[in-house]
Amino acid sequence: MAKLDEQRRADRVSVRLVTHDAVGDYPLTLINLSTSGMMLSSPRALRVGDTVQVDLPTIGSTSAEVMWHDADEYGCRFFAPIPVSVVDDAARRTRSMQTRPVEVQRRPIREVRSERDDTRSLVALCLFLALVVVIFYSVQAVLNG
């Protein structure tokens, strides 16, 4: 138990990295990372005790055990600690993604409508109404006939 407490005391770094489970090949979002474990979000339900294999920057596939979960977030402990350099690299990647200039919001394209479009819509509406009237009188004739 003391060893688990020690591992949990490892400095956690907030990250936002999208990776995938090496076995199931579904997307995972790393939320925080330390040398002893990680918190991730998964679209697939995981259970405590499940093993996940994630692709981490610079070291590739790494295995971890799910220790707890809350909704779609999971706390995992690595079977073998990862190097601090991997945690630092993940943090650097996250920071570089956050400091990129945000793309200028584009104005929505206004729909260009012409009189011709309006005329087509009006003709289609008139034809529809004429069809409804014809059906109505046909039903009336059948019922009265």
N, C-alpha and C positions, 0 to 999 in steps of 0.2 A: 504494500500500500504506500509506503514511503517513497518507493521508486516512482509510482504513478503520480504522487503529489509533486515530486521533483520535476517530472516531465511536464506536468501541467503548468509549472512555474516558468517554463521557457518563454522568452519574449515572443509575443505574437505581433505580427505585422499585418495590417489591413491590406488586402489585395483585392483586385477585381480582375481575375484572369479566367478566361473560358478555356477549358480543356475537355477531355473526354475520358470516359472509362475505357481502359485498354481492352477489357473483356467484352463488355456489352456495347461499346461504341456509341454511347449516348452522351449528350453534352453535360458537363459539370461546371459550375461557377465556383471558383475558390473565393471565399470571403475573407478568411485570414489564414495565416501560415506561420508555423514555428518549426524549429528543428525536430520537435517531437510529434507534431500533428498538424491538423488543419480543420477548418470549418468550411463546409461546402454546401452548395445548394444543388439539388438533383431533381429532375422531372420524374424520375423513376423512384418509386418507394423503396427504401432500404430499411433493413432491420438491424437492431443492435447485434453485433457479432458477425455481420456480413463483411466480406473483404472487398475493397475497391482498389483498383489499380489506376492511378492517374498519371498523365504525362506532365511532368514538371520541367520548367525551363532548365536547360543545361544537363540534367541527369536522366531525363526520359521517364520511363515507366517506374512507378514507385507504389508499393503496396501498403495499405493501411486498413485497420479494423474500425468499423463503426462502433463508437462507444455510447453515443446518445443521439437522439433526434428530437426535433420540435418542428412540426409541420413538414416543410420541404428542406429544412436545414439539418445538417448532420455534423457531429463532432467525431473526428477520426484520429486514431493514434497510429503513427507509422510503426511498422514492425522493426525497422532499423532507423535510427535518427538520420536526418538528412543534413548535409553541410550548411553552415551559416551562409556560405556564398550563394546557395540556391535561394534561400529566403531573401537575401539582399537583392539578388537579381530579379526576383518576382516583385519586390517592392519598387525597384527602379522601373521595371516595365509598367507597373501600375501608375507610377508618378508620370512617366512619359506620355501615357495615354491620357491622363487628366490634364496635362499642360499643353496638349495640342490645341491649336486655335480652333474654336468652334466654327463650323461652317456657317456662313451668313445665311440667315433664314431667307428662303426664297418666297417671293410673293406668290400666292396661289394664282394659277392660270385662270383668267376669267374666260368663261365660255362665251364665244362669239356666236351670237344668234343673228340670223338674218330674217328678213320678212318672208323669204321662201320657206324657212323652217316653220315659222308661225303658220303660214298658209297650209303646209302639209299637216301640221297638227290639227288645224281646224277642219280640214277635209276628212282626216281620219276620225275625228270626233263625230262629225255629221254622219259618216257612213256607219259608225257603230250605233248611233242613236236610231238611224233608219232601220238597221237590222233588228234592234230591240223592238221597234214598233211593229215590224213585219211579223216577228215571232209572237208578240202579244196578240195581234189580230188573228194569227193562224190558230193559236191555242183557243181563243174565244170562239172561233168558227167550229173547231172540233168539239168543244164542250157544248155548244148550242145546237149542233147539227145532228 
